[in-house]
Amino acid sequence: MRPSKTLKAKGGQIELLDLFIKALEDHEKHLEELSQRLEGAIRSTKGIAKRGSGSFSNWESFVRKVRGKARLVAYKVEDGMVTVSALVGNTVRRYVEPIPAFRLDCPLELKLEVSLDPELSRARLSEALEVPEGNVIEAK
């Protein structure tokens, strides 16, 4: 028994649709991979303009290098960045993180001012970095 021409045409249309769907799925997968790679590259270079030798943009890495070794810790908020500096031996280690920007959908510009509570900041940095609270200061 031979299939009718209309059934053959429908089968061909289905095969063509399957081909298009497969191509779109492959394209979507490729775009997702590119997006993840771009996101990773952005994360790894975050704050690079402000960083120098001995600087970190990853808090966990900074803590591993500084915890229990720092003699003095200073922190500040300036130019949209939070900076925590620690004196370890004769080297200053620095953690830099941008303050997240907030955008509105409407055309108004929103500026938020960030301030840190000195007492709370000293206590938290002292605990996190295992530094005496008296050795944690706010840089001005």
N, C-alpha and C positions, 0 to 999 in steps of 0.2 A: 504494500500500500504506500502510495506516494503522497507526501504532504502537499496541501494546497499552496498556491502562490501567496495567498494572503497570510497564511500561517508562517510561511518562509519569510515574508517581509516583516511580520511582527517579530519573529525570532531575530532577524538582522537588526531591527531597531533596539531590541533588548540587549543584544551584544554590543551595539554602539553605545547605548546608555551605560552599560557596565564598564566599558572602556573609559568613558568620560568620568564616571564616578571614581574609578581606580586612579586616573590621572589627577583628579582633584584631591583625593586622599593623600597621594604621594606628595603633591604640592603643599598641602596643609602640614604634613609631617616635616617636610624640609623647612618650611617657614617657622615652625615651632622650634626646631633644632637651632636655626639661625637666631631666633629670638632669645633662646636660653644662653647661647654663646655670647650674644651681645650683652645681655644682662650680667653675666659673669664677668665680662671684661669691664663693664662700668663699675661693678662692685669692687673689683681688684684695683681700680685706679681712683677710687673715691678719695678726694682730698689730696691728690698727688701734687697739685700746685702749691699747697701749703706745707707739704712734707719735705723733710730733708733727711740726712743720714740719721739713723736711729729712730725714725718715725714709723708709726703704725696706724693703719686705718681699721684694724681688726682688734676689738677690745680684748678678746680671749688671748690673742698672741701677746698683746701688751702686758696683760696681767701675768702671763707665764714668765715673761722676762723681768718683771718688776717686783712681783709679790715677795715680801719678806726681805728684799734686798735694797729697797729705796731708803735713802736717809731723809729726803725731803720731797714733797709732792706739791705742785702748784696747779691750779686750774683757772680757766677763764673762758668767757664767752665774748667773741669779737668777730666782726665782719661775717656774721652768719655761720661761724664755726665754734665748736666746743673743743678746747685744747686742754689736755691733762699732761703735765710734764713731770718727770720723776728723775731725781738725781740718784744714779746707781753707780757707786764708785766715783770715777771722774767723768762719767758719761751721762748726758741728759737723754733720756728716752721720752718720746713724745707720742701721744695718741691724739689723732685729729678726726673729728666727725662733723660733717655739715649738719646744720639744723634743718630739719625738713621744711620745704617750702609748701605753702598752701595756696592753691589757686581757686578762684571763684569762676563759675560758668559765666556770670555776667561781666561786663567790661570794667568793673570797679577794681581798684588795686587795694589789697589787704596787706597791712604790715603788722606783724605780731612782734612784740618785744619779749624777749626771754630773760628771765632773771633767775638766779640760783639762790636758794636759802643757804647762807654760809655755814650755819650750824649743822644742818642736815647733810650738806655736801661734804663737810669735813668728816662727819661720822661715817658716812657711807664709803668714802674713798679710803678712810683709815681701815675700815673693816675689809674692804675688797682687796686692798694692796698690802695689808698687814704692816701698816705704818702707824706710829703713835699719832693720836689725833692732833697733838700740838705741833707736829711736823707737816701738817697739811694746811696750805694757805691759799687764799684767793688772790690771784695775780690781778693787778689793776693797770 
